[in-house]
Amino acid sequence: MTKLKFSPLDFFATNNVLFLTTRINMARQELNPRRQDTLGLSGDNSVPLMSLEELLPGIERDFKIHKGKVRENVDLGEKLLMVATDRISTFDVVHPNGIPNKGPILTQMTLRWLDLHKGVIPNHLVTAKIEEFPEPFNIELLRGRSMLVEKLRMIPIECVVRGYITGSAMAEYKKTGAVCGINLPEGLVESQRLEEPIFTPSTKATEGHDENIDFERMVSIIGQNFPDLDGNALAKELKEKTLELYMNAADYAFSRGIIVADTKLEFGLNEEGKLVLGDEVLTPDSSRFWDAALYQPGRPQDSLDKQYVRNYGISIGWNRQPPAPFLPPEIVSRTSQKYAEVQRRLFG
């Protein structure tokens, strides 16, 4: 396997972002982007995959590709090919450098959760076997980080469920005593476990930041996007399924020493109009994972998820607006370790 090599001078100039990035790009060009060498790099020296175009040059000329913050979805007619890159975003802004091997971790965790929850609700997965992908996507480069899925009419709501109070929910609670219109008991402290998990939906913004909303606003948004359906009934079904999925996952994770503090799920409707679970499921990008052995209410937790990168952005005074800051090597390395650890502890 070919590995990227740098001279001592490259590492001496670590703080010179432009210099290091130029060296990385030069090393990348020396590798055939279709060879597994570009993905098979291990440890902190691996190069994050930032775009599908890096693996299949010119692919954007031949296929319609929707680029999200992390995933690139290739339109294949009745199906989509979802490719998880190694990009990372915080506060809805993508950072200029990624986290090595993050895409495969997100995809493999999603696949395991989909399998565990297949008795609760149908999901959009068709196959994750590259041998069953259409050309030119049936290549080793995409193994482990890609899924062929059913195309859905996605519901423009982030279905968030919280078993513990932290993050934006804690900020809202301090101001109003409620979260998304749900009144909570007085005196809750940071990271405290709630008596019952609460459903706290948010908008799915195409630009800017998502916004926490109450149930009534959620019903209205659904009605505007699906005028042919009963918005109230669909909203209730979304709430019920989100809570059920969360509680099942929380029980499973706790048995393995992990607390799922909160998570975000997305759903869509298939051709028959049935509710289907889509997108990523219970990953370190979409959830807060805490070590149960270290849990202590009243303070922020040492998370095994994207919160570590959020905390870095806050610590340097980033205003949460584009452009996102470049992540230094130690932040990249520790984030990669955290993602790998939670995957290992949950699924072995």
ZIJOUR-V719854 format. One line per field, one symbol per residue. phi: phi as a letter, one per 30 degrees, with the letter a starting at -180 (. if undefined). Layout:
# ZIJOUR-V719854
phi: ???
This chain:
# ZIJOUR-V719854
phi: .dbdbbdeddddceddedddddddddddddcdddddedcddcidddcddcadeddbeidddcbdbccddbccccdcidbbcccddcdbbbhibdddbcceideddedddedddeddcddcadbddcacdddcdddccdbeecdjcbbcbddbddddbddcbbcbcaiddddddddbibbhicdcddidceidddebeccbdbdcddbicdbdbdddddddddddcbddcddddddddddddddddddddddedddcibccdaabbbbbcdddiddbdbidbhcddcbccbdddcdbdjadcddcadeddeddeddciddicdddddddeddddddeddddddddddbi
